[in-house]
Amino acid sequence: MAIIEAIPNVSEGRRPEIVERLAGALRSTPGVRLLDYSSDASHNRSVFTLVGDRGAVKSAILALFDAALAAVDLRTHQGEHPRVGAVDVVPLVPIEGVTMNECIALAKEIGSVVAERFNVPIYLYEEAASSPARRNLEDIRRGEFEGLAAKMAKAGWAPDFGPARPHETAGASVIGARMPLIAYNINLNTERIDVAKKIAAAIRFSGGGFRYVKAMGVKVDDRNLAQVSMNLTNHEKTPIFRVFELVKREAARYGVSILESEIVGLVPSAALVSAAEFYLQLERFSGEQVLETRLRAAE
């Protein structure tokens, strides 16, 4: 059986009734399992995790666009997280019985239909990118919704599908294919956003840090905390515990400690097992010693 994971991010995290409506659109799609969804009021953003086969995932994403475009108006949207669209980004991840190339083809297919049906310009990113300049999500998002019209008028920034101008209320959307990613945030025991930004600059790849880390410093307004918000794009080569330890050491330089960390959405069990192995200093430990892993293997 082919299983594709989709993790659409929608620019709405402050109105629970809207988030539930979006979740309902996904949940009611035949053949789709909505595994998880969460919202962040400071970021004003919700992340949904769903799985299904090619046809089911396509239908679910189209249903999500239909619901989101009726409810989200970026002209009045405010939040800490960068965004260019109401449905900001839709990554597709091959899980089982499906190749990356098939996910790339599906990203293009969904992008084409969304552009035609909803008149929303679509950019392809990561493995589906049409050029190296569009591979990184942060490059496409730079300037955000407010600067999108000017950006799209520049040479080289016409969308892959749809009109060469933003949708009036929904902006543009970014759709692509990639390997599993961990959305990981560390809250600092301070309100100093400058410290979070300096730490983010030190640990992200574009600033000379870890190869598989994207990071930014943001303010969690409802708790008056500074946060280092990250995407870990390869937890095997840059594990969670290594990132945590470097953030802790960088924070100490400014007299700041870590208050807590959080994972947004779902996470591969191997990432947590490696963290447990590191912090517990386990000797000769194997993932096969995890009870649930052995049970699945027996089944």
N, C-alpha and C positions, 0 to 999 in steps of 0.2 A: 504494500500500500504506500502511495506517495503522500508524504506529510511535509507541508510547507508552513513555516511560522511567519506571521506578519505582525509587526509592532507599530501600528499607526500612532502618531503623536498629534493631538488636536489642541489648538490654542484656546482651551477653555478648562479652567480648574477651580472656578469660584462659584459656579451655580450647579449645585448637586443635581437638580432636576434635569438640567441639560445633559450632564454627564451620564445620568441614568438612561436618558433617551438615546444617547449614542451607543451605550452598552447594549440596550435593547435591540437596536438595529443590527448589531453584530450577532447577538445571541439568537435572534430569530431567523438567521440565515441558515437554510438547510445544509447539513454537512460540516458546519463550523462549530468548533468548541472554543468558547471564550474562557481562557485559562486564568486571566488576571486583568485587573485595571486599577489604576490609582491616579489621584489628582494631587496637585500641589498649588495652593492658593498664591504663594509668593511668585512662583513661576507662571501662574495662570495657565496651566497646561495639564493635560491628562494623557496617560500612556496606556494603550490597550494591547494585550497579547492574545492572539488567536491562532488556531491551527486548523488545517483542513487540506483537501486536495486542491489542485489547480483551479477547477471551476468554482468550488465553494469559496476559496479565498478571494477570487475575482469578484464574485457576487457580493461578498461581505464588504469589501472595500468600496464598491460602488454604492451600496446602501449607506455606508458611513458618510461618504461625500454628500449624499442626498440629505441626510439628517444634519450634518455639520454646517453645510452652506445655508440652511434655513435658520440656524441658530446663532452663528458666530459672525460678528462684524468687526473686522480688524481696524476699522476707522476709530473705534472706541476702545479697542483692546489695549491693556497695559499689563506688563509682567516682566519679571527679571530675565526670563529665558529668551534668547534670540528667536525670531520667527519671521517667515515670509508668507505663510499661508494659514488659513483656517484649519485645514488638514495640512499640517506643516510638512511632515515627512512620513513616508511609508516604506520601511525597509522589509524586504522579503528574504527569508533565511532557509536554505535547504536543511531539512532535518532527517528525513528517511525516505529512501526510494526515489530520490529526485536529485538532479545535478544542479550545480551553480548555473550552468548555461540555460537550463530550463527556467530557473528563477529570473535570469536576465530577460529571457523571452517574455515571461509573464509580466515583468515590470514594464516592458515596452507596450505590451498589449493593454494593460490597465491604463497606462499613461495616455495612450491614444484614445481610448474610450472616454476617459474622464475629460480630456480636452474637448472632445466632440460633444459630449452630452452636457457638460456643465460650463463650457466656455472658460475653463481655468487653464492657464499656461502651466506646462509640466516640464520640469528639469529632471534628467536621469543622473544618478550619482553612484558612487562606489563602483562595483563590478559592472554595472550597466551604463556607466558614464560614456558619453559620446566623444569626450575629449579629456585630456589630463587635467585641464583647468576646472573641470566639473566633478572630478572624482571625490574631492573632500567637501563634505556638507558645509563646513564653516565658510568655504569660499563662495558657495552659492548663497548662503544666508547673509553674507557681509552687506551691510546697508539696511538690512531688514525690510519689512513691509513699507516703511516710510520712504526708503530710497529705491524701491523696486522699479518704479516707472523710469527713473533716470538710468538705472543700471541696465534695464532691458533695451534701452535706446542705444547703448554703446555697442561697438563692433564686437562680435564674439559672444554676446549674451542674449541672443534670441533664444526662446525656449525650444526644447526638442519637439514638443507638441503644443498645439493651441496658438492663441493670438499672441502677438508681440507686444502686449500691454497687460498689466495686472487686471484681474477680476476686481470689480469695484469694492466688494466687501471681503472677498476670500483670497485676494492676492495671487500667489502661485503655490504650487505644491511640488515637492521633491520626492521622487519614487526611485527605488533602486534595489540592488541585491547585494548582500554581504554575508559574512560569517557571523556567528553569534557574538553579541556585544553585551557587556555588563554596564548598566547605568549605576554609578557608584558616587555617593556624596559623603563628604566629611564636614560636619559642623564644628566650628571652632568655638572655644569658650571666650569669645570676644565679639563685639559689634564692629570691629575695625575691618571694613571692606578692603582697605588698602593692603592689609596683611594677606587676606585670602587671594587677592589678585597677584601679589608677589609670589606666593606659594604656587599658584596655578601656572604662572609664567615659568617657574623653575622646574616643574615636573612634567610639563607637556612637551611633546616631541618637537613642535615648532619653536620652542624656546630653548632647545638643547637637552631636554629631559628624556623620559622613557619613550622608546620607539612607538609603543602601542597605547599611548595615553593622550587623550584630548581633555583639556581642563580649562575652567574659567572660574573666577571669583565672583560670587553673587551675594546679595543680602537677603536673608530670610526675614522679611519684615514682620510677620506675625509673631516671631520669637525674638526679634532684635539680635540676630546672630549673623555672623559672616560664615559663608559656606564655600568650600572648594567642590565644585560640581564637575564630575568627570564621566567620560566614556572610556572604558577599557576594551580595546578592540581585539586583543589576543591575550586571554588570561593565562595561557600556558607559557608564553614568552615574557609577559609582564604580569605576574600574579598579584592578587589583591593585597596580600600581606606586604609585599615589597613597596607598593604605592603607599599603604598606610604608614609604614615605618619612615618613609622619606618625608611625607607630609608632617609627621610628628616631629622629626628633627628640624625641618624648615621652620615650623611654627615656634619651636623652642628658641630659635634665634631672635624672635620678636617678643619673647616672654609670654607666649600664648600656648595653651594646651588644647588637646582634642576633647571635645565634649562627647561626641558620639559619631557613628557613621550609619549610613543607610543604603540599602539596595533598592532601586526602583524597578518594579516588575520582577521577572523571573531570572534565575541564575543557574548555570550548569553546576551540578553537584560536585564535579571535580574541582571547581574553583574554591568551594568551601572546604573540601577535604584537604586541599593543599595548604589552606590557611590553618586548619586545625593541626596538620602535621608540623607546620613551622612553629606555631606558638606552644604546642604541647611537647615539642622536641621528641617526637615519636621516632623510634629507631626501627628500621626494617618494616615500615608500615606500607600496606598495600590497600588500594581502593577495594579490593576483593574482600577485605575484612569488614566492610560496611554491610550490615545485616540486609538492608533493603536491596543492595546490589546483588547479593548472593541469592536472595529470594527471586528476583527478576530473572536471573540466570537459570535458576531451577525451573521456572515456569516455561 
